[in-house]
Amino acid sequence: MASSSSCASGSAPDRRLAAAALLAAAGLFAPPLTGEERLSPGGSEPTNLADALPAALQTPPAQRVRVEPDIPPSLRQTLDTLVAVPPSPDQIWAARRWMSQMEPKLARFIPDEALRGEMLTRIYHEARLAGLAPEIVLAVIQVESAFQPEAVSSAGAVGLMQIMPFWIRELGRSADDLMDPWLNLRYGCTILAHYLAVERGDLTRALARYNGSLGQTWYPERVMRAWHDNWWLAR
C-alpha cells in the first residue's frame, strides 16, 4: 500500500469528524453483508450483478474472505465459492446508472473505452460484495496505483490496490496471482471491508490500517481528497 505523506490543517479529531459528516451527508456506505448473507444465496444482498455486466464479464466472482493474521479455517475457502443470485431490476438500474456517471471521470486515467468499462464493472461488483461504496474503492485505487494493474511499490505491495504478498501466505493460496487485476480487487475490497468492521465504521482508522499507518491521518486524507475531487456523487 502507498507510503507517501501529505499535510492538512486542523486537528486529527476535527478532520475525522468532518470526514464522517461528509460521508453521512453523501450517503456513501452500503451496509456490509453479514457472514450468513455473504456465504449463502439467501442473503438480502445479491452476490452477482452479472445481468448488469458486459457479456464477457458474466462469470460471477468468488466470495470474499476475511483477511487478518488469525483467519478462521472455514473462511480460507471462500475465495473459491461461487454463489449466483439474480439481481433485482432496481439493482441492475443502479449499477448501470453508476457506471454511466463514473465513465467520464475515469477517462483521464484509462483512455481505452473498453478497458474503462471493464474496470468500472469489476470495481462496482467487488465493492458491493464487500459492502463498500464503489466511489471510495475508486479513490483508494487512484491513491495506491493510479489504476496501473502492474504497479509494485518499494515495499513490495502489488497491483491496483497494492496488496502485500503476505496475505497470500496467510490464506495458504500460493497459486493466487496478485497481478491479476480482478483478483487484486477482491483482496483489496475484502481487506478494507474487514478493517472497517474492526474499526466499527471509522473510515479514517480503517484506511490507516489498510495503509499500515494506524495512528496517522495523512493516508486517509489523501484518499478522501481523491474521492472528493474525482469520484464524489451527489445523492
C-alpha positions in Angstrom: 0.0 0.0 0.0 1.1 3.6 -0.6 3.5 5.2 1.8 3.9 8.8 0.8 2.8 11.6 3.2 0.8 14.8 3.0 -0.2 17.6 5.4 -3.6 19.2 6.2 -4.7 21.8 8.6 -6.8 21.2 11.7 -6.6 18.5 14.4 -7.0 14.9 13.5 -10.2 14.5 15.5 -11.7 17.6 13.8 -10.7 16.2 10.4 -12.1 12.8 11.2 -15.4 14.3 12.4 -15.6 16.4 9.3 -15.0 13.5 7.0 -17.6 11.4 8.9 -20.2 14.1 8.5 -19.4 14.5 4.8 -19.7 10.7 4.2 -23.0 10.6 6.1 -24.4 13.5 4.2 -23.4 11.9 0.9 -25.0 8.6 1.9 -21.9 6.8 0.8 -21.8 3.5 2.6 -23.9 0.5 1.9 -24.5 -1.8 4.9 -21.8 -4.5 4.9 -23.1 -8.1 4.4 -23.3 -10.4 7.4 -21.5 -13.7 7.4 -24.6 -15.7 6.6 -25.6 -13.3 3.8 -22.1 -13.4 2.3 -21.8 -17.1 2.2 -25.3 -18.2 1.2 -27.7 -17.4 -1.6 -30.4 -16.5 0.8 -28.9 -13.2 1.9 -30.6 -9.8 1.3 -27.6 -8.5 -0.8 -27.2 -10.3 -4.2 -23.7 -11.6 -4.7 -23.9 -11.5 -8.5 -24.7 -8.4 -10.6 -24.0 -10.3 -13.8 -27.1 -9.0 -15.6 -25.6 -5.5 -15.3 -22.2 -6.5 -16.7 -20.9 -6.8 -20.2 -21.3 -10.3 -21.6 -17.6 -11.1 -21.3 -17.7 -10.5 -17.6 -20.8 -12.5 -16.6 -18.8 -15.2 -14.7 -19.8 -14.5 -11.0 -16.7 -13.6 -8.9 -15.7 -15.6 -5.9 -17.0 -14.7 -2.5 -14.8 -12.6 -0.3 -12.8 -13.9 2.6 -11.9 -12.2 5.9 -8.2 -11.5 6.0 -6.2 -10.9 9.2 -3.3 -12.9 10.5 -5.6 -15.1 12.6 -8.0 -16.4 9.9 -10.7 -19.0 10.8 -10.0 -22.1 8.6 -13.6 -22.2 7.5 -13.1 -18.9 5.7 -10.0 -19.9 3.8 -12.0 -21.5 1.0 -14.5 -18.7 0.4 -12.5 -17.2 -2.4 -13.4 -20.4 -4.3 -17.1 -20.2 -3.5 -19.4 -19.0 -6.4 -22.9 -18.0 -5.4 -25.1 -16.6 -8.2 -28.2 -14.7 -7.1 -30.1 -12.8 -9.8 -30.1 -9.1 -9.1 -33.3 -7.1 -8.9 -34.3 -4.6 -11.7 -33.5 -1.8 -9.3 -30.0 -3.1 -8.6 -29.4 -3.5 -12.3 -30.5 0.0 -13.0 -28.4 1.4 -10.1 -25.3 -0.4 -11.5 -25.8 1.0 -15.0 -26.5 4.5 -13.7 -23.4 4.5 -11.5 -21.2 3.3 -14.4 -22.6 6.0 -16.8 -21.7 8.6 -14.2 -18.2 7.3 -13.5 -17.2 6.5 -17.0 -16.2 10.1 -18.0 -14.5 10.6 -14.6 -12.3 7.6 -15.2 -11.4 8.6 -18.8 -8.4 10.7 -17.6 -6.8 7.6 -16.0 -7.9 4.9 -18.5 -8.2 6.3 -22.1 -9.3 3.0 -23.6 -13.1 2.8 -23.5 -13.5 -1.0 -23.4 -10.9 -1.3 -20.6 -12.6 1.6 -18.7 -16.0 -0.2 -18.8 -14.5 -3.4 -17.7 -12.7 -1.8 -14.8 -15.8 0.0 -13.6 -17.9 -3.1 -13.8 -15.5 -5.1 -11.7 -15.0 -2.3 -9.1 -18.7 -1.8 -8.7 -19.3 -5.5 -8.3 -16.4 -6.2 -5.8 -17.3 -3.0 -3.8 -20.9 -4.0 -3.4 -20.0 -7.6 -2.4 -17.8 -6.1 0.4 -20.4 -3.6 1.5 -18.2 -0.6 0.4 -19.1 2.4 -1.6 -17.5 1.9 -5.0 -16.5 5.6 -5.1 -14.3 5.0 -2.1 -12.7 2.0 -3.8 -12.0 4.2 -6.9 -10.3 6.7 -4.6 -8.2 4.0 -2.9 -7.1 2.7 -6.3 -6.2 6.2 -7.5 -4.0 6.8 -4.5 -2.5 3.4 -4.4 -1.7 2.7 -8.1 -3.3 5.4 -10.3 -5.1 2.5 -12.0 -2.0 0.7 -13.1 -2.6 -3.0 -12.6 1.1 -3.9 -12.7 2.2 -1.3 -10.1 4.7 -2.6 -7.5 5.7 -0.4 -4.6 9.1 -0.2 -3.0 7.7 -2.2 -0.1 6.6 -4.9 -2.4 2.8 -4.1 -2.5 1.3 -5.3 -5.7 -1.4 -4.3 -8.2 -4.4 -2.0 -8.4 -5.0 -1.9 -4.7 -1.4 -2.6 -3.7 -1.8 -5.8 -1.8 1.1 -7.1 0.3 2.1 -10.7 -0.7 1.9 -11.9 2.9 -1.9 -12.1 2.6 -1.5 -14.9 0.1 0.8 -16.8 2.5 -1.7 -16.3 5.4 -4.5 -17.6 3.3 -2.5 -20.6 2.1 -3.3 -19.7 -1.5 0.2 -19.8 -3.1 -1.3 -20.0 -6.6 -3.1 -16.7 -6.4 -1.6 -14.0 -8.7 -2.0 -10.5 -7.2 -1.1 -9.1 -10.7 -4.5 -10.4 -11.8 -6.4 -7.1 -11.5 -9.7 -8.6 -10.7 -8.3 -10.9 -8.0 -6.4 -7.9 -6.7 -9.6 -6.0 -6.4 -11.2 -8.8 -4.5 -8.4 -9.0 -2.0 -8.3 -5.2 -1.6 -12.1 -4.7 -1.1 -12.1 -7.6 1.4 -9.2 -6.2 3.4 -10.7 -2.7 3.6 -14.1 -4.0 4.5 -12.6 -6.1 7.3 -10.7 -3.2 8.7 -13.8 -1.0 8.5 -15.6 -3.7 10.6 -12.7 -3.9 13.0 -12.9 -0.1 13.5 -16.7 -0.1 13.8 -17.3 2.0 10.8 -14.5 4.6 11.4 -13.2 5.1 7.8 -10.2 7.1 8.9 -8.8 4.4 11.1 -9.8 1.6 8.6 -7.9 3.4 5.8 -4.9 3.9 8.0 -4.9 0.2 8.9 -5.1 -0.6 5.2 -2.1 1.5 4.5 -0.2 0.3 7.6 -0.1 3.8 9.2 -2.7 3.5 12.0 -2.4 6.5 14.3 -1.6 8.9 11.4 -4.1 10.6 9.2 -2.1 11.5 6.0 -3.2 8.5 4.1 -7.0 8.7 4.9 -6.8 12.4 4.0 -5.3 11.6 0.6 -8.0 9.1 -0.1 -10.8 11.4 1.0 -9.3 14.2 -1.1 -9.2 11.9 -4.2 -12.8 10.9 -3.5 -14.0 14.5 -3.1 -12.1 15.8 -6.1 -12.7 13.0 -8.6 -15.4 10.5 -7.5 -18.0 12.2 -5.4 -21.6 11.8 -6.4 -24.5 13.9 -5.1 -27.3 11.8 -3.7 
